Amino acid sequence: MRVIFNEEMQAVADDLDHMARNVRDAIHGAGQALTRQDLDAAQTVIDGDAETDALANSVIDQCVVLLSRQNPVATDLRVVVASLRLAATFERMGDLARHIAETARRTYPESPLPPEAIDMFQQMQDFLDVTADRLVTMLADRDTNVAEQIIADDDKLDELHRRTFALAQSPEWSGTNQQLIDVVLLGRFMERLGDHAVSASRRVVYIVSGFDPSKEPARDEGTDID
């Protein structure tokens, strides 16, 4: 029974690694669509989200079967439950990247951002590109040092997100009403990507060390936008 459990958990881990790579590619592609008006990149992200959704469903189904047939306890139960949550987190990250790509596609060949917002969003995207690469390494190696780095650095993205609101209310704003809406939503989508990366990192710490991230002071993640 132990051999079977290990084999089934390896299949779950492989699917999660695949999801992490898909999310990384989606974040990179969404950023390219947004900052470079790259229509092909936008469409690739949008089309690719279906595979990430299917992988999430596969992980959830496999974990439910493991819970019902293997009746795991202690460390094994912790890994199964954390894997379920990781799948949900990666699925939401794929959705958020798709939302960014859809916004870029809708306004093509124009940018949804006014000129004064481009540099700030490029900084946010640069941050997310690094985070996305770290996610893949963290999950593949179960590297808690990388996980802790993702968690510690998230305040930088939060500060950039706050600056998007200040910009939208400043006298320097030159954009249209639609661009105002897009800036607020895009900033929120990107900030949520960072929050979900933190959530995934805490799950990896939980899998490796047994430390329960829910015991930390609650993090304000706001309303649930995918």
C-alpha positions in Angstrom: 0.0 0.0 0.0 2.9 2.4 0.8 4.4 1.8 -2.7 1.1 2.6 -4.3 0.6 5.8 -2.2 4.1 7.0 -3.1 3.5 6.4 -6.8 0.2 8.2 -6.7 1.7 11.1 -4.8 4.5 11.3 -7.4 1.9 11.7 -10.1 0.3 14.5 -8.1 3.7 16.2 -7.7 4.4 15.9 -11.4 1.1 17.6 -12.3 1.8 20.4 -9.8 5.2 20.9 -11.3 3.6 21.1 -14.7 1.1 23.6 -13.4 3.8 25.7 -11.9 5.6 25.8 -15.3 2.4 26.7 -17.1 1.7 29.5 -14.6 5.3 30.8 -15.1 4.8 30.9 -18.9 1.4 32.5 -18.5 2.8 35.3 -16.3 5.6 36.0 -18.7 3.3 35.9 -21.7 0.7 38.2 -20.1 3.4 40.7 -19.2 4.7 40.7 -22.8 1.1 41.2 -24.1 0.6 44.1 -21.7 3.8 45.9 -21.9 4.6 45.3 -25.6 1.1 45.0 -27.2 2.0 41.4 -28.3 -1.2 39.9 -29.6 0.3 36.5 -30.2 1.5 36.3 -26.6 -1.9 37.3 -25.3 -3.7 34.6 -27.3 -1.2 32.0 -26.2 -1.9 32.8 -22.6 -5.6 32.7 -23.2 -5.6 29.4 -25.1 -3.2 27.8 -22.6 -5.3 28.4 -19.6 -7.5 25.4 -20.4 -4.6 23.0 -19.8 -3.9 24.6 -16.4 -7.5 24.2 -15.5 -7.5 20.5 -16.6 -4.3 19.9 -14.5 -6.0 21.4 -11.5 -9.0 19.1 -11.9 -6.6 16.2 -12.3 -4.8 17.0 -9.1 -8.0 17.5 -7.2 -9.4 14.2 -8.4 -6.2 12.3 -7.6 -6.1 13.8 -4.1 -9.7 12.9 -3.4 -9.0 9.3 -4.5 -6.0 9.2 -2.2 -8.0 10.5 0.7 -10.7 7.9 0.2 -8.6 4.9 -0.6 -5.4 5.4 1.3 -6.8 7.2 4.4 -3.5 9.1 5.0 -2.6 10.5 8.4 0.1 12.7 9.8 2.7 13.8 7.2 0.9 12.0 4.4 -2.3 13.8 5.1 -0.5 17.1 5.3 1.0 16.6 1.9 -2.3 15.6 0.3 -4.2 18.6 1.7 -1.4 21.0 0.8 -1.4 19.6 -2.7 -5.1 20.3 -3.1 -4.6 23.9 -2.1 -1.6 24.3 -4.3 -3.7 23.1 -7.3 -6.4 25.7 -6.5 -3.8 28.4 -6.1 -2.1 27.7 -9.4 -5.4 27.5 -11.2 -6.3 31.0 -9.9 -3.0 32.4 -10.9 -3.5 31.1 -14.4 -6.9 32.8 -14.5 -5.4 36.1 -13.4 -2.7 35.9 -16.1 -5.5 35.2 -18.6 -7.4 38.3 -17.4 -4.3 40.5 -18.0 -3.9 38.9 -21.5 -7.6 39.4 -22.3 -7.3 43.1 -21.4 -4.3 43.5 -23.6 -6.0 41.7 -26.5 -9.2 43.9 -26.1 -7.3 47.2 -26.5 -4.8 46.0 -29.2 -3.0 47.6 -31.0 -3.3 50.3 -28.3 -2.1 49.8 -24.8 -4.7 49.7 -22.0 -2.2 51.9 -20.0 -1.7 55.7 -20.4 2.0 56.7 -20.9 2.5 57.8 -17.3 1.5 54.3 -16.0 3.8 52.2 -18.3 6.9 52.4 -16.2 5.1 51.4 -13.0 3.5 48.4 -14.6 6.8 47.4 -16.1 8.2 47.4 -12.6 5.3 45.2 -11.4 5.8 42.8 -14.3 9.5 42.6 -13.7 8.8 41.6 -10.1 6.3 39.0 -11.2 8.6 37.5 -13.8 11.2 36.9 -11.1 8.5 35.5 -8.8 7.2 33.2 -11.4 10.7 31.7 -12.1 11.2 31.3 -8.4 7.9 29.4 -8.1 9.0 26.7 -10.5 12.4 26.3 -8.7 10.7 26.3 -5.3 8.2 23.6 -6.2 10.6 21.4 -8.1 13.2 21.4 -5.3 10.8 21.8 -2.4 13.1 24.7 -1.5 11.9 26.5 1.6 14.6 29.2 1.2 13.2 30.2 -2.1 9.7 30.1 -0.6 10.7 32.4 2.2 12.2 34.8 -0.3 9.0 35.0 -2.2 7.1 35.7 1.0 9.5 38.3 2.2 9.6 40.2 -1.1 5.9 40.5 -1.6 5.8 43.9 0.2 7.6 45.4 -2.8 4.7 44.5 -5.1 2.1 45.7 -2.6 3.9 49.1 -2.5 3.8 49.3 -6.4 0.1 48.4 -6.3 -0.6 51.2 -3.9 1.2 53.6 -6.2 -1.2 52.7 -9.0 -4.0 54.2 -7.0 -2.0 57.3 -6.3 -1.3 57.7 -10.0 -4.9 57.3 -10.9 -5.9 60.1 -8.6 -3.0 62.4 -9.4 -3.1 65.6 -11.6 -0.7 64.0 -14.0 -3.3 61.4 -15.1 -3.9 61.7 -18.8 -5.8 58.5 -19.5 -9.4 57.9 -20.5 -12.1 56.6 -18.2 -11.6 53.2 -19.7 -7.9 53.3 -19.0 -8.6 54.3 -15.4 -10.7 51.2 -15.0 -8.1 49.1 -16.7 -5.3 50.4 -14.5 -7.2 49.7 -11.4 -8.1 46.2 -12.5 -4.7 45.3 -13.9 -3.0 46.5 -10.8 -5.3 44.4 -8.7 -4.8 41.3 -10.9 -1.0 41.7 -10.6 -1.1 42.2 -6.9 -3.3 39.1 -6.5 -0.7 37.1 -8.5 1.8 38.1 -5.8 -0.6 37.1 -3.0 -1.2 33.7 -4.6 2.6 33.2 -5.0 2.9 33.9 -1.3 0.1 31.4 -0.6 1.8 28.7 -2.7 5.1 29.4 -0.9 3.5 28.9 2.5 2.1 25.6 1.3 5.5 24.4 0.3 6.9 25.4 3.7 4.0 23.4 5.3 4.7 20.3 3.2 8.4 20.4 4.0 8.5 21.5 7.6 5.0 20.9 9.0 4.7 24.5 10.0 1.0 25.5 9.5 0.8 28.9 7.7 -2.7 29.3 9.0 -1.2 29.9 12.4 0.4 33.1 11.3 -1.5 36.4 11.6 -4.2 36.6 8.9 -3.1 38.3 5.7 -5.6 40.7 4.2 -6.1 39.3 0.7 -9.1 41.4 -0.1 -12.0 40.3 -2.2 -11.5 37.2 -4.2 -10.9 38.1 -7.8 -10.1 34.6 -9.2 
